């Protein structure tokens, strides 16, 4: 028997294997796991002692520090800035460093910069005169660094400049826990940014005066970290800046009639401001309800006849634990400020702007700064710096610690269209908001633009919506990203790509991440879980250097929501959302066996042998046209009455519903990106029932999903995502029945 059994099993296995071998000719030989709910072990870096699997800094996390002492001179007549700086670099890693990398971002303005050669351009048949001159007649601006000295303790250091990066070779490796101090002297020509482009430079006002917004102006240390060693990727123009934190002591010499604002605390306010201006500022420090004018428009305009000044004065600033430094200066500045309560501390909201910016800026700028600090603090952490400054600069929108430049001016008659007004308020909220991301939550902008721009645009949207009811936000909503999501795949990239390869920069790095976070907040996680997780990320990584994985992992770790499917679809692909109502079927209860169920019934009866002698024990649901459906009366089915009567008291108490209508909804995932199904059902009596069907319904079949509804009222209308919270690219297939008749849904749209 034993031998026979073994032979039988072998024989059986042979037949089965032969059967599969024969099928191999016609079926797929196997696939990898492509389930959208699979975990992202391949996409994300392996956790380690530096960065934990929870998304928090690990026990061995470190970051370098770079301290600066600088003396800067701005030559207004010759459009020249020069500086001497002393950098103290602290090696907090466990590795010895053979050399240091310093960023020379101004070299993008060199006459022969390679960035000039990579811009795509084509022959234009028709040219405006200024366009023709710019394309074919104008010489490239020459504004790169002139490095005069690189030395340590009086000894010249060997250095190599490669475009926008400078390597400083050390006589001996910088050991862990040690620091190295060296000096750099330099100068460069300041660009007119309206002609030559750039995030920094000067604006030539109509009266001949200049308004300077100066940044990326000094050689700055590159980041060295546990992720990639030195971040010494070249600056090509789009990918912004990766910088270590440090302490700054900066002296800036400018014409004596200028008003200047900068990163950090002003150390000699009583020397650079008049007595009246100083007293006004002290009043502003105690005023929380409206801005106080420190330099009036009349006082600013009185200086306008002067276009240069031979006498100078020096402004002294000190900034602790910042990643960069910027300043703005002009004799034409109006200056106002007010105090803002952020947590237990007071912060100054400040604006400086030329008379050309009024009355718009006096009415809105500083108020927008104050609003931003309060709103962003609510979702992240209390703003830790002493001030935030908004500078009016035409055609600009750029951010630095505690200071930013923002566009938006009235026309010559002082009139401001809503497009300019709201555009200005939005750019102020956005650029001031950058103090949080990336000035404090210090992500690598050179590699991951979305980590600062996208997260910041998301918070900008929340701040705009609370600034004014029905604020016309241009980015951030799920609905607003739909045109981009449904565009040609030839010009779309995943969010998780380097800045320099993006076709549609604003949509990819700003709008899509922001919309995605709103989808997470409103449609997937809910505000309570999302806000807690987002704040956890911000607080874990303030004054540190996070990666995308740190953000993704923290959002899951702090919420217990598995979001790998979302990160993969929204951030790592160009998939889109399109959930359709494919079919709606209606069923009628009957005791008569429908012909098409005969075979199925015979199979089901085998599970109920004691009742298989009569069909009337069973209840059948027969598919019918909607017009033929009659309300069902549960009391008309004796077998159900008998069943209920035989239940115990506890079970009988749970039988509370008496459905009259039975409806099956079949949903189709037309797009590849899964989402929860936000379902709204309108009944004939006008009432509406809402359900959020979790995204997990797609876990075993990401093509179709069916849901059976048993209701006591007749369904009039069914709609998916009526408030357009999921960025569904085609809402025409989201409704049943497909007609143009007005519905209560339209009045309920947000």
Secondary structure, DSSP 8 states (H G I E B T S, - for coil): -HHHHHHHHHHHHHHHHHHHHHHTTTS--------TTS--TTTS----SSB-TTSSB-TT----EEEEEEEEEEETTTTEEEEEEEEEEE--SSS-EEEEEEE-GGGGGSTT-THHHH------SS--HHHHHHHHT--------EEEEEEETTEE--EEEETTEEEEEEEEEE-TT-EEEEEEEEEEE--BHHHH--SSEEEE-TTS-EEEEE-S-S-EE--EETTTEE------SSS-----BEEEEEEEEEETT-EEEESSEES-HHHHS-HHHHHHHHHHTT--SS-EEEE-HHHHHTTTT-S--S-EEEEEEEEEEES---EEEETT-EEEEEEEEETTEEEEEEEEE-GGGTTHHHHHHHHHHHHHHHHHHHHS----SSEEEEEE-TT-EEEETTEEEE-----TTS---HHHHHHHHHHHHHHHHTTTTTTTB---TTT-THHHHHHHHHHHHHHHHHHSTT---SSS-TGGGHHHHTS-GGG---SSS-GGG-SSHIIIIIIIHHHHHHHIIIIII-HHHHHHHHHHHHHHHTTB---HHHHHHHHHHTTT---HHHIIIIISS---B-EEEEEEEEEEEESS--GGGHHHHHHHHTT-GGGTT-GGGS-EEEEE-GGG-----GGG-HHHHHHHHTS-HHHHHT------EEEEEEEEE-SSS---EEEEEEETTS-EEEEEE-GGGGSS-SSEEEEEEEESS-EEEEEE-TT--S-BS-GGGSEES------HHHHH--
